[in-house]
Amino acid sequence: MTEYDPDLVTRFLHEYQDRGMMKWNGFYLSDHTSKFNKMAKSDQVKRERKHSEQMSNYEIDKIINQAVIKKQTIIVELNIRNLNDDIPEFIEGKIIGFIDNKLFVGNSEVVLTEIYSIKIKKQ
């Protein structure tokens, strides 16, 4: 067993320079990298999302009626953008009801005046 040397301890404390966060930069876990990759892909999908051709109110009503009668799944594109000026994710599902100017598609609530385009999902 070596003896305790207070001078060596003092010299170590004054001379040693910790690299701080630099040493941790190389320690990304596979969970971290897969999450970063997934976030990057999600961001790319958001940037590349484009609207279909804008539909008239008549065309929108026609598709809604067809979807209700035939119990079909629809895809709704909203005429809104988020804070990053991205087009929000399209809403997909069956119409489960409506009240006044609101349409309930799956778990989502859609204001009819905010619909940009709507289409029947191909089975």
Protein Blocks (a to p, Z undefined) as FASTA:
>chain_A
ZZddfklmmmmmmmpccekjmlmmmmccfklmmmmmmmmmmmmmmmmpccdddddfklmm
mmmmmmmmnopacddddfbdcfkopacdddedddfbdehjbccehjbccdfklpfbdcdd
dZZ
